[in-house]
């Protein structure tokens, strides 16, 4: 049965990128990256509508070419959250806004559903996100992979680029994830619409500025972030090496399904 809430996914897609200019348009096995993200998001069983929010006409045209829905936003918005908040102002009927990162071409529709479901089941939850168990030491030590610690009710206590918690009794970090459950964070957020506007109205917080992680602004302002633990992995594209890895995974998946 379809849920009664109006759930809209917005994919922020910024053209300029320091490391990868025009990143949303990078070709991944015959499709621009933004198309992969859009099509996977459309496969969510809980999302009613998917919109790309961008700052550049080339991305607008690319989305229209595959018959996607797209909205133009100002180029000077500071973050993806600011971009989706700008777009959400036009969506009066939306109850829940899902922020699906435009550089996650392998995002699993199941992960999107798992992250949305707690907000459907509990009206007190204002924001949710997705995490996955860390199984590799490289993931634990890589500062580009954000780690998170959670409480007994599956709310985030803290996010960091450092391995947390610190395993004091074992100096060999390669043993840590075998002795304790560590989690990595995916940049997928589910907001109640009003809370999204509240969040983006706050000034950058001290912890956010230090770690360069905007979700810390929520915790620092006294709110809780519900986490959904998923078994599905994803590969964010920040470098050409990441793009090559995604191409390899897509080719392997196609070969297995044929």
N, C-alpha and C positions, 0 to 999 in steps of 0.2 A: 504494500500500500504506500502510495506517495505521501511524503511528509507534508504537513500543512504550512511549514515555513517556506518563505521565498529565499532561496539560497543562490547567490550569484558569485561566480568565480571571476576574478579580475587578474589578468597576467600583466604585470608591469614590464615594459620592454623599452629600455633606454638605448638610443642609437650610439651615443658616445661611450667609449670604454677605454680606460688607460691601456690595458693589456690587449684587449681585443676590440678594436673599433668595429662598429656595425655587427656586434656579436649576435643579435637575434636573427640576422640574415645569413649566418654561416651555413653552408651547405652540409647536410648530414644525410648521405645516401640518397640524394635526389630531392630532398625537401629542406627548406630553411628551418633552422632550429625552432623558431617560434611556432611553426606548423606542428612539429612533433609535440611541443608542450600543449598546444591548443587541442589537438586531437586526443591526447591522453586525458586531458581534463574533461573533455566532452564525454568520455567513457565513465566518468563518475556516476554512480546511480543516484546520488543525492543532490547533485548540482543541477539547477534549472536552466542556467544561462551562463555562457562564457564570453568574456569581453577582453580584448587586448587593449591596454592603455599605454599609448606611446607618445613620444615627443617628435617623431620624424615621419615625413611623408613617404619615404621609401618603405618603412615598416607598414604604414597604412596600406600602401598598394600591394605589398606582399601578402597581407592578411586578406585583403579583398580578393586576391587572386585565388585563394583556396576557399573562398566564400565564408570566411570568418567574420565575426563582429568586432569592430575596432572603434576606439574613441581617441581623439587627439587631446593631449594634455600639455601644459606649458613645459618648456625645456629646462627651466630653472628650479624645478622641484628637487629637494635634496635627496630623497630616498624613494624606494619602491613603495613604502607604506604611505608616504605623502602623495604619490601618484595614484594609488588605489583610492585613497580618501577623496582626492579631487574628483575622480570618476564616480565614486559612490554618492556624491552630492546630487548627481543627476538621477539616482536610482531610489526614488522615494518609497517604492514598494518592497525593497530588499529588507529582509530581517537579518540575514547573515551574509557576510562578505568573506570570501576565501581568497587569500593572497597566494597565488601559485607563481613561483619565481620563473621568469622568462628564460633562465639559463639552466633549467632542469628538464632536458628532453627525454629523460628516462623515468620521470615521475610516475609512480604507479597509481592508477585510478583507485585501487584498494586503499592506498595510504591516504588519499584525499578523503575517502568515505570514513575511514577510521578516525581521522582527525575532526571531521564534522560531527560525528555521531554523539560525542559527549555533550555538545551544546544543544542538541535536539533533546537529549534525555534529561538534562539538568539546566533549568533556566537561570540558575545562579552563576553558572560558568560564563565568563565574559570573553575569554580568549583561549584558544587551544593551539597546539603545535604538535609536530611529529618527531619521534626519536627512534633510534635503533641500537641494539646491543653492538658494542665494538668487539671485533674478533681478531683484529690485527694490531700488532704493536705500532706499525706505521700510522694507523689511524689515530692511535692514542697520542703519539708524539707530534703529529702534523698540526701546526698552529692554524692552518686553513680549515681544519675539521673541528668544528665547535663541539665541546663536551658539555654535558649537563648532569647535575645531580638532582635527584627527585626525592620527595617525601613518601610516606607510606600510603598516601591517597593519590599518588600519581600527579602531584603538582611540582613544578620546577622550583628548586631552591636557589640554584645559581647556574649560570652559563659561563664558560671560560674557554679561551684558546689553549689553556694549559691543561694537563691531565688532572682531573679532579674526581674523587678525592685523592690526596697524596698518600701513598702507601708507605708509612713511616718505617715499618719493620722489614721492608725488602728494598734494597737499593737498586736491584736489577729491574728496570722498568719493563723489560720484555716479559716479566712474570706477572705483572700487575693484573692484566685482563684475564688471566687464568685463575686468580685468587679472589677477584672481586668483579662484580658486574659493572662495567663502564658503558656509558651511552654517548652516542653522537647525535647531534641535532640537525634536522633538515629545515631549510628556510621556507617552510610551509606554515602559514598562519590562518586561523579561522577566527574572525571577529564578529561579535554582535555589532551591527552598524553604528549604533550610538557610541559604543565603546571605542570603535575605530577613530571616530572624530575626537573623542576625549584624549586618546593616546597621542594622536598627531598634534594636538593643541599644546601638549607639554613641551617644555624646553628640553634640550639634550641633557641627560643626567651625567653625573660624575663617572659612575661605573660604565655607562654606555660609551662615554668619551675615552675612557681608559682602555677598554677591551675592544672598542669599535664593534659593539654588538647592540643594536637598537632595542632588542627585547629586554635588556636589563633596565631600560627606562620604566617598563611596566612594573617589574619587581621593586625597583627603588621607590616607586610611588605607592607601594603598599598593596598592589593587586596580585592575584595568583594566575599563573598560566598552567592550564591543564595539558598534560602530555599524553599522547597516544603512542604506545610502543608498537612499532610495525616490524614485520619480518621482511618487508620489501626494501631493497636498496635503491640508491639513485646515484648519479654521477653529475654534479654541477660542473658546468663548463666555464673555467676561468682562463684557460690557456689552450694553445693549439694542441698540446699533448692530451689535454682532457677531451678535446674534440675528436682526436684520433682514437682515443679509447672508446668513446661513444660509438663512433663508426664501426669499430671492430665488434662491439656488443650487438649493434643493430644487424650487422651482416651475419653474425653467428645465429642470432634469433631467427632471421629470415631463412637461413639454411636449415635450421632444425624444424621449422614449420612447413617447409616445402617437401 
